[in-house]
Amino acid sequence: MPAAVASFGGKVVVASRKDVRLPCQAVGMPEPRREWQVNGRLLNLQHSVSEARSTPLQILSDGTLLLTGVTRSDGADYTCIVTNDHGKDLIIYKLSVQGRQISAIIIFSKPL
């Protein structure tokens, strides 16, 4: 049986600093392999910090991608690709993170 995704992608809007779960349930025989991409680039959890990603990422046992404490910079297209010997399928989540980006403002004043 060809690999298929049994989850629904689409637009996901979330508030800044919240956790996000992007499900990727796969069906097929043999058991499909899963791969996550961010904006078309393979997601490598071991190198996520070196890719300027401040949000911790984890792929759960059911294939769900968990992003913890998202920020606006995490807004992107997240693609789950499932494959086996008989086929391939994918879903795309368009993640948008809303909320103000907090910047430090330093005010200098002259003594009176």
C-alpha positions, -999 to 999 in steps of 0.1 A, spaced: 0 0 0 15 34 -10 26 59 17 0 85 26 -4 113 51 -36 109 73 -33 144 87 -45 177 72 -21 206 66 -30 242 60 -26 276 76 -17 276 113 -18 309 132 -5 310 168 4 335 194 41 342 201 57 321 229 31 293 226 38 256 217 28 243 183 21 207 173 21 199 135 7 164 131 20 140 105 2 107 108 13 83 81 -2 51 67 11 25 42 28 -8 39 57 -11 45 56 15 73 64 49 57 95 69 65 89 106 76 110 137 68 103 173 78 114 203 58 113 240 67 109 263 37 121 234 14 152 226 35 156 193 54 150 198 91 180 185 110 173 187 147 210 182 156 219 214 138 188 235 145 207 259 168 234 266 143 207 275 118 198 305 139 167 288 153 160 298 189 129 276 193 134 240 205 121 214 181 112 178 186 97 151 164 74 129 185 69 92 181 38 96 160 56 120 136 42 152 150 66 181 149 66 200 182 78 236 183 82 250 219 78 287 226 76 299 190 86 334 180 79 354 148 110 341 132 95 305 133 69 315 108 75 294 77 63 266 55 67 232 73 64 201 51 60 165 62 70 140 35 62 103 39 76 77 16 78 39 12 86 15 -16 52 21 -32 48 59 -31 51 93 -15 28 119 0 32 152 18 14 179 37 24 216 41 17 237 72 20 275 67 29 287 102 23 323 111 33 335 146 15 366 158 25 390 185 48 419 190 85 415 187 99 430 218 129 452 214 150 470 240 148 507 239 176 526 256 170 563 264 200 585 272 193 618 289 216 647 298 217 657 335 199 689 342 
